Amino acid sequence: MATAIDALEATTNALVDITEKLKLAQQTTEEMFISSPDDNEDSQDNISE
């Protein structure tokens, strides 16, 4: 019984770590897309001139 509880605790801790990493990855991706349109607009302006 104790082994099963230890396994569940380890799994829970691993899921918490994975969730935190996914949140950080999502934030990084959102920042890339937020800054990307500005970069693209500048590039298009430079090409049209």
OpenMM code with the backbone's topology and positions (N, CA, C; nanometers):
from openmm import Vec3, app, unit

residues = "MET ALA THR ALA ILE ASP ALA LEU GLU ALA THR THR ASN ALA LEU VAL ASP ILE THR GLU LYS LEU LYS LEU ALA GLN GLN THR THR GLU GLU MET PHE ILE SER SER PRO ASP ASP ASN GLU ASP SER GLN ASP ASN ILE SER GLU".split()
positions = [
    Vec3(0.0829, -0.1201, 0.0000),
    Vec3(0.0000, 0.0000, 0.0000),
    Vec3(0.0869, 0.1259, 0.0000),
    Vec3(0.1916, 0.1242, 0.0812),
    Vec3(0.2803, 0.2405, 0.0874),
    Vec3(0.3493, 0.2627, -0.0467),
    Vec3(0.3816, 0.1536, -0.1148),
    Vec3(0.4469, 0.1659, -0.2454),
    Vec3(0.3542, 0.2327, -0.3459),
    Vec3(0.2273, 0.1983, -0.3430),
    Vec3(0.1300, 0.2598, -0.4340),
    Vec3(0.1159, 0.4083, -0.4039),
    Vec3(0.1145, 0.4437, -0.2778),
    Vec3(0.1031, 0.5849, -0.2399),
    Vec3(0.2272, 0.6608, -0.2843),
    Vec3(0.3448, 0.6002, -0.2657),
    Vec3(0.4690, 0.6638, -0.3104),
    Vec3(0.4679, 0.6840, -0.4616),
    Vec3(0.4184, 0.5849, -0.5335),
    Vec3(0.4116, 0.5960, -0.6791),
    Vec3(0.3159, 0.7071, -0.7207),
    Vec3(0.2026, 0.7179, -0.6537),
    Vec3(0.1070, 0.8244, -0.6846),
    Vec3(0.1648, 0.9619, -0.6538),
    Vec3(0.2370, 0.9734, -0.5440),
    Vec3(0.2996, 1.1012, -0.5094),
    Vec3(0.4051, 1.1395, -0.6129),
    Vec3(0.4844, 1.0424, -0.6548),
    Vec3(0.5866, 1.0694, -0.7558),
    Vec3(0.5222, 1.1103, -0.8877),
    Vec3(0.4136, 1.0430, -0.9236),
    Vec3(0.3425, 1.0768, -1.0467),
    Vec3(0.2834, 1.2169, -1.0381),
    Vec3(0.2257, 1.2494, -0.9245),
    Vec3(0.1682, 1.3829, -0.9047),
    Vec3(0.2755, 1.4899, -0.9159),
    Vec3(0.3901, 1.4666, -0.8529),
    Vec3(0.4997, 1.5636, -0.8604),
    Vec3(0.5497, 1.5792, -1.0036),
    Vec3(0.5578, 1.4693, -1.0759),
    Vec3(0.6015, 1.4761, -1.2149),
    Vec3(0.5016, 1.5548, -1.2991),
    Vec3(0.3729, 1.5333, -1.2746),
    Vec3(0.2704, 1.6073, -1.3484),
    Vec3(0.2754, 1.7563, -1.3176),
    Vec3(0.3036, 1.7915, -1.1943),
    Vec3(0.3171, 1.9326, -1.1571),
    Vec3(0.4343, 1.9942, -1.2326),
    Vec3(0.5468, 1.9236, -1.2372),
    Vec3(0.6636, 1.9741, -1.3101),
    Vec3(0.6330, 1.9912, -1.4580),
    Vec3(0.5671, 1.8923, -1.5172),
    Vec3(0.5320, 1.8996, -1.6595),
    Vec3(0.4373, 2.0160, -1.6849),
    Vec3(0.3397, 2.0350, -1.5968),
    Vec3(0.2440, 2.1449, -1.6123),
    Vec3(0.3146, 2.2794, -1.6081),
    Vec3(0.4090, 2.2955, -1.5163),
    Vec3(0.4834, 2.4212, -1.5072),
    Vec3(0.5649, 2.4457, -1.6340),
    Vec3(0.6275, 2.3403, -1.6860),
    Vec3(0.7059, 2.3545, -1.8091),
    Vec3(0.6162, 2.3893, -1.9274),
    Vec3(0.4979, 2.3288, -1.9335),
    Vec3(0.4046, 2.3595, -2.0419),
    Vec3(0.3545, 2.5031, -2.0341),
    Vec3(0.3292, 2.5523, -1.9138),
    Vec3(0.2858, 2.6915, -1.8978),
    Vec3(0.3949, 2.7867, -1.9456),
    Vec3(0.5200, 2.7572, -1.9111),
    Vec3(0.6311, 2.8407, -1.9551),
    Vec3(0.6450, 2.8358, -2.1068),
    Vec3(0.6300, 2.7175, -2.1641),
    Vec3(0.6379, 2.7041, -2.3097),
    Vec3(0.5254, 2.7811, -2.3775),
    Vec3(0.4060, 2.7779, -2.3197),
    Vec3(0.2931, 2.8517, -2.3763),
    Vec3(0.3192, 3.0014, -2.3715),
    Vec3(0.3719, 3.0499, -2.2593),
    Vec3(0.4022, 3.1927, -2.2477),
    Vec3(0.5063, 3.2340, -2.3512),
    Vec3(0.6087, 3.1516, -2.3670),
    Vec3(0.7141, 3.1819, -2.4636),
    Vec3(0.6576, 3.1858, -2.6046),
    Vec3(0.5722, 3.0895, -2.6365),
    Vec3(0.5111, 3.0847, -2.7695),
    Vec3(0.4221, 3.2057, -2.7925),
    Vec3(0.3429, 3.2427, -2.6922),
    Vec3(0.2563, 3.3602, -2.7062),
    Vec3(0.3392, 3.4864, -2.7275),
    Vec3(0.4500, 3.4992, -2.6555),
    Vec3(0.5365, 3.6158, -2.6730),
    Vec3(0.5943, 3.6200, -2.8141),
    Vec3(0.6273, 3.5037, -2.8683),
    Vec3(0.6802, 3.4987, -3.0047),
    Vec3(0.5752, 3.5469, -3.1039),
    Vec3(0.4509, 3.5033, -3.0871),
    Vec3(0.3459, 3.5425, -3.1806),
    Vec3(0.3043, 3.6876, -3.1616),
    Vec3(0.3124, 3.7367, -3.0391),
    Vec3(0.2774, 3.8766, -3.0143),
    Vec3(0.3807, 3.9682, -3.0791),
    Vec3(0.5073, 3.9335, -3.0709),
    Vec3(0.6118, 4.0179, -3.1282),
    Vec3(0.6266, 3.9942, -3.2780),
    Vec3(0.5817, 3.8815, -3.3278),
    Vec3(0.5981, 3.8470, -3.4689),
    Vec3(0.5246, 3.9409, -3.5645),
    Vec3(0.3984, 3.9762, -3.5410),
    Vec3(0.3301, 4.0666, -3.6355),
    Vec3(0.4007, 4.2012, -3.6493),
    Vec3(0.4556, 4.2546, -3.5429),
    Vec3(0.5285, 4.3807, -3.5516),
    Vec3(0.6498, 4.3657, -3.6423),
    Vec3(0.7203, 4.2551, -3.6263),
    Vec3(0.8376, 4.2315, -3.7099),
    Vec3(0.7965, 4.2159, -3.8555),
    Vec3(0.6874, 4.1443, -3.8803),
    Vec3(0.6419, 4.1231, -4.0177),
    Vec3(0.5958, 4.2529, -4.0821),
    Vec3(0.5284, 4.3375, -4.0056),
    Vec3(0.4825, 4.4652, -4.0611),
    Vec3(0.6016, 4.5515, -4.1002),
    Vec3(0.7047, 4.5519, -4.0182),
    Vec3(0.8238, 4.6294, -4.0502),
    Vec3(0.8885, 4.5760, -4.1774),
    Vec3(0.8943, 4.4445, -4.1892),
    Vec3(0.9554, 4.3849, -4.3076),
    Vec3(0.8752, 4.4188, -4.4324),
    Vec3(0.7427, 4.4123, -4.4236),
    Vec3(0.6593, 4.4436, -4.5394),
    Vec3(0.6730, 4.5901, -4.5773),
    Vec3(0.6831, 4.6777, -4.4786),
    Vec3(0.7009, 4.8197, -4.5078),
    Vec3(0.8328, 4.8433, -4.5796),
    Vec3(0.9359, 4.7736, -4.5364),
    Vec3(1.0666, 4.7919, -4.5984),
    Vec3(1.0673, 4.7395, -4.7413),
    Vec3(0.9949, 4.6311, -4.7669),
    Vec3(0.9908, 4.5741, -4.9014),
    Vec3(0.9139, 4.6662, -4.9955),
    Vec3(0.8051, 4.7249, -4.9485),
    Vec3(0.7215, 4.8073, -5.0356),
    Vec3(0.7870, 4.9408, -5.0693),
    Vec3(0.8826, 4.9837, -4.9892),
    Vec3(0.9447, 5.1140, -5.0147),
    Vec3(1.0520, 5.1069, -5.1151),
] * unit.nanometer
topology = app.Topology()
chain = topology.addChain("A")
for resn in residues:
    res = topology.addResidue(resn, chain)
    for name in ("N", "CA", "C"):
        topology.addAtom(name, app.Element.getBySymbol(name[0]), res)
